[in-house]
Amino acid sequence: MARGAKGLFSITTVFASFFGAALIAGAFAYFNYKFSEYKFIDFSKFVFYTSNDIFQPTNQKYIVVFFSSKEQDAKEKIAKLPFKTPILAIDYYNQKIQSTKNVVFLRSGTNTALKFIQRFNIYDEPVVFLLKQERGKRYKQDSMIRKLDNLEQLSGCKTIKEVL
């Protein structure tokens, strides 16, 4: 028998398999971390419009609802939400919608809308999440982004904690 002949389970093969599995697990963990970390938005760089003016945040916290105005009665359902925290309702179709006492309907240019969607990894609508003021016009995502089946899920809740 020749010296140096290697069997099926040599140390090198086992080590290479372990190294490959560790590399794949590391890449998977990094991918999950990057997509689960909370994001920031600076309203001095992201310009949104109300029905008449440029939106200027004034509250410490906001509930963000990203929705489609093409959904039947979407505007009315959002306008009637009972939450004490002010709501920023961002329309996917950028319709000009009149704000109410507790709901600020926002629209934006295409570039801003695309940057917002990419920043928060929004792949479907409606979604809801919280924003909390960091400093000035810079806000931090304060909850996970929750995909809703429909806007009725929000209507039946008394507090935002029930939704998130």
Disulfide bonds with the S-S distance in Angstrom:
none
